[in-house]
Amino acid sequence: MTKGLTWDEVVKLGCALPETAEGSYHGMPSLKTRGKDLTHHYPEHNAITIKLGSIDERDALLDLDPTLYHITDHFKGWPYLMMRLDQADRDVTLAHLINMWRGRVTKKMAREFDEAQK
């Protein structure tokens, strides 16, 4: 499996999700779902932000794959990490985007999305 994605490839994956579009977040390129931040791109780190359910989950992923995931001081104390795009693969990235997307949409939208994937 080939590793490495560009921001443009992440945008293409994210914009395939309902009600998701490109935007900006404090001047950084981002994806937004229903007008709320989904993820944003840190070009200087070649990474995107991933919001998780807990700090424990974040720490488990950091331990599992420190080549793919890292955090900066800005994210200490928050359930976020950064995923390096040059180490990312499409399936893992899409799974993270879908999980974060679910936190931005209604249960009905998530259910309809799941039905359409079958």
Secondary structure, 3 states (H helix, E strand, C coil): CCCCCCHHHHHHHHHCCCCEEEEEECCEEEEEECCEEEEEEECCCCEEEEECCCHHHHHHHHHHCCCCEECCHHHCCCCEEEEEHHHCCHHHHHHHHHHHHHCCCCHHHHHHHHHHHC
